[in-house]
């Protein structure tokens, strides 16, 4: 946890205030996995590239949905068909073909299923892993406790500071709480390459770091 130094201020001739800031952090286990992978195809024509991609993508969707749990989903996150050129030493371009990229995102309520989902996708036609991330679906419960902790630390800091300054701590003028995710933990792959022969690609979820910040402004009484 971090504590900011308090700041004394005098907003007007008759109003003195003390501003304190405090924070609290927790690392919590994720309850959601988000796996994004892509089906990439090349062909001489845009039509053929897209058609091949559509066939492979349908196979990927079918395979992935078989290993997803109730309430999980697989959906398109992006789709593109773009020309690809080669360039000679003189800078002249020659059309190599058309690349179709279909990115698919799978969201699962069981983080430990990430490896199984990856294997199903790669074995059925996906040829690139875009990202694997883990999250907490609802952080409100964690944030309530974190904000309370940060507020208690802010009060403790205010009491210590006002005592040192010899000014009685008064009522709270304002409190500004905040709480958000810090995606600090990263998933770890325990294999240099994904091996299709293995039962499941071993993926270990990281943690989700949550941070709360509280800024509190107190009125101060007259000093000694």
Secondary structure, DSSP 8 states (H G I E B T S, - for coil): --EEEEEEEEEETTEEEEEEEEEEEEEEE--EEEEEEEEEEEESSHHHHHHHHHHHHHHHHHHHHHH--TT-EEEEEEEEEEEEEEE-TT--EEEEEEEEEEEEEEEES-GGGHHHHHHHHHHHT--EEEEEEEE-S--HHHHHHHHHHHHHHHHHHHHHHHHHHTEEEEEEEEEEEEEEEE-----EESSSS--TTSSS--EE--EEEEEEEEEEEEEEEEE-
